[in-house]
């Protein structure tokens, strides 16, 4: 109720505990997200899930992140795709957009340099124009420009925002 009073649109699970990352755990997380999504919907909110790289690990041939996408209800649970972490996991985000259209209403816009470190947007290896060109298919409604622990936070965010504002796709 408090989130709705604040005018929030989403409640997002930012991370799961280190000891809750098995395939069985992700199956339970999907069930929990669906139940939470129902409660959010009743309160006029939407449930979301934010990824890191560990969600792209496999058990057998099952990717944990895919378990979440496949086992959660699209009308109840959205995804906040973190571009740094999916890239860090060496996974291409583009197939996710076409395979799960409309599921990615939120996007964490972070870049990664060629050594695997976070970088200001536009100073790394991620092709943002290619990703943003899929905005309609993916369902992007909100994006958040971020850089964890930059050397100079003001310079990093200024450069990143400039890059995002000037994307051509």
C-alpha positions as CSV (number, residue, x, y, z in Angstrom):
1,X,0.0,0.0,0.0
2,X,2.8,2.4,0.9
3,X,4.4,1.9,-2.6
4,X,1.2,2.9,-4.3
5,X,0.8,5.9,-2.0
6,X,4.3,7.0,-3.1
7,X,3.2,6.8,-6.7
8,X,5.4,3.9,-7.6
9,X,4.5,1.8,-10.6
10,X,6.7,-1.2,-9.8
11,X,8.1,-3.2,-7.0
12,X,11.3,-4.9,-8.2
13,X,13.1,-7.8,-6.6
14,X,16.8,-6.6,-6.9
15,X,18.6,-9.8,-6.2
16,X,18.1,-13.3,-4.6
17,X,20.3,-14.6,-1.8
18,X,23.5,-16.5,-2.6
19,X,22.0,-19.7,-1.1
20,X,18.8,-19.5,-3.2
21,X,20.2,-19.8,-6.7
22,X,19.6,-23.5,-7.7
23,X,17.2,-24.4,-10.5
24,X,14.7,-25.6,-7.9
25,X,15.1,-22.2,-6.1
26,X,14.3,-20.3,-9.3
27,X,11.2,-22.4,-9.8
28,X,10.1,-21.4,-6.3
29,X,11.1,-17.8,-7.0
30,X,8.8,-17.8,-10.1
31,X,5.9,-19.1,-8.0
32,X,6.6,-16.4,-5.4
33,X,6.9,-13.7,-8.1
34,X,3.5,-14.7,-9.5
35,X,1.9,-14.5,-6.0
36,X,3.5,-11.2,-5.4
37,X,2.4,-10.0,-8.8
38,X,-1.2,-10.8,-7.9
39,X,-0.8,-8.7,-4.8
40,X,0.8,-5.9,-6.7
41,X,-1.9,-5.9,-9.3
42,X,-4.5,-5.6,-6.6
43,X,-2.7,-2.6,-5.3
44,X,-2.3,-1.0,-8.7
45,X,1.4,-1.9,-9.1
46,X,3.4,-4.3,-11.2
47,X,6.0,-6.8,-9.9
48,X,9.4,-6.8,-11.5
49,X,12.6,-8.8,-11.4
50,X,16.2,-7.4,-11.9
51,X,18.9,-9.8,-13.1
52,X,22.6,-10.2,-12.5
53,X,24.9,-12.6,-14.3
54,X,24.2,-15.6,-12.1
55,X,20.7,-16.0,-13.5
56,X,22.2,-17.0,-16.8
57,X,23.9,-20.1,-15.3
58,X,22.6,-23.5,-16.4
59,X,21.4,-26.6,-14.7
60,X,21.6,-29.2,-17.4
61,X,20.3,-27.4,-20.4
62,X,18.0,-25.1,-18.4
63,X,19.0,-21.5,-18.0
64,X,17.8,-20.2,-14.6
65,X,16.7,-16.8,-16.1
66,X,14.6,-18.7,-18.7
67,X,12.9,-20.5,-15.9
68,X,11.8,-17.2,-14.4
69,X,10.5,-15.9,-17.8
70,X,8.7,-19.1,-18.7
71,X,7.2,-19.8,-15.2
72,X,6.0,-16.3,-14.4
73,X,2.8,-14.8,-15.8
74,X,3.4,-11.9,-18.3
75,X,0.4,-10.0,-16.9
76,X,1.8,-10.2,-13.4
77,X,5.6,-10.0,-13.7
78,X,7.8,-7.7,-15.7
79,X,11.6,-7.8,-16.0
80,X,14.2,-5.1,-15.5
81,X,17.0,-6.3,-17.8
82,X,20.4,-5.2,-16.6
83,X,22.5,-4.8,-19.8
84,X,25.9,-4.9,-18.0
85,X,25.1,-8.2,-16.2
86,X,23.6,-10.0,-19.2
87,X,26.7,-9.0,-21.2
88,X,29.0,-10.0,-18.3
89,X,27.3,-13.5,-18.5
90,X,28.3,-13.5,-22.2
91,X,24.6,-13.7,-23.3
92,X,23.1,-11.8,-26.2
93,X,20.0,-9.9,-24.9
94,X,18.4,-9.6,-28.4
95,X,16.9,-13.1,-28.6
96,X,15.2,-12.5,-25.2
97,X,13.3,-9.6,-26.7
98,X,11.9,-11.5,-29.6
99,X,11.3,-14.7,-27.6
100,X,9.6,-12.9,-24.8
101,X,8.0,-9.7,-26.3
102,X,6.7,-7.1,-24.0
103,X,8.3,-8.6,-20.9
104,X,11.1,-6.0,-20.4
105,X,9.4,-2.8,-19.3
106,X,12.5,-1.7,-17.5
107,X,16.1,-1.5,-18.6
108,X,19.3,-0.9,-16.7
109,X,21.5,0.9,-19.1
110,X,25.1,0.2,-18.1
111,X,28.2,-0.4,-20.2
112,X,31.1,-2.9,-19.9
113,X,34.6,-2.3,-21.1
114,X,36.8,-4.9,-22.8
115,X,38.1,-6.1,-19.4
116,X,34.7,-6.8,-18.0
117,X,34.4,-3.7,-15.8
118,X,31.6,-1.2,-15.7
119,X,32.1,1.8,-17.9
120,X,30.1,5.0,-18.7
121,X,27.5,4.3,-21.4
122,X,29.2,4.6,-24.8
123,X,32.7,3.9,-23.5
124,X,32.4,0.2,-23.6
125,X,31.4,-2.8,-25.7
126,X,27.6,-2.9,-25.6
127,X,25.8,-1.9,-28.8
128,X,23.0,0.3,-27.3
129,X,21.6,1.4,-30.7
130,X,21.0,-2.3,-31.6
131,X,19.3,-2.9,-28.2
132,X,17.2,0.3,-28.2
133,X,16.1,-0.5,-31.8
134,X,14.2,-3.5,-30.2
135,X,12.4,-1.2,-27.7
136,X,8.9,-1.8,-29.1
137,X,9.3,-5.6,-29.3
138,X,10.9,-5.8,-25.8
139,X,8.3,-3.5,-24.2
140,X,10.7,-0.8,-22.9
141,X,8.9,1.8,-20.9
142,X,11.5,3.0,-18.5
143,X,15.3,2.9,-18.6
144,X,17.7,3.7,-15.8
145,X,21.3,4.9,-16.6
146,X,23.6,3.6,-14.0
147,X,27.3,3.0,-13.3
148,X,28.3,1.3,-10.0
149,X,31.3,2.8,-8.3
150,X,32.5,5.2,-11.0
151,X,35.7,7.1,-10.5
152,X,33.9,10.4,-11.1
153,X,30.1,9.9,-10.7
154,X,29.1,13.3,-12.2
155,X,31.3,12.9,-15.3
156,X,30.2,9.3,-15.8
157,X,26.5,10.1,-15.6
158,X,26.8,13.2,-17.8
159,X,28.7,11.2,-20.5
160,X,26.2,8.3,-20.2
161,X,23.1,10.5,-20.5
162,X,24.7,12.3,-23.5
163,X,25.2,9.0,-25.2
164,X,21.7,7.7,-24.5
165,X,20.1,11.0,-25.7
166,X,22.0,10.9,-28.9
167,X,21.4,7.2,-29.8
168,X,20.3,6.7,-33.4
169,X,18.4,3.6,-34.3
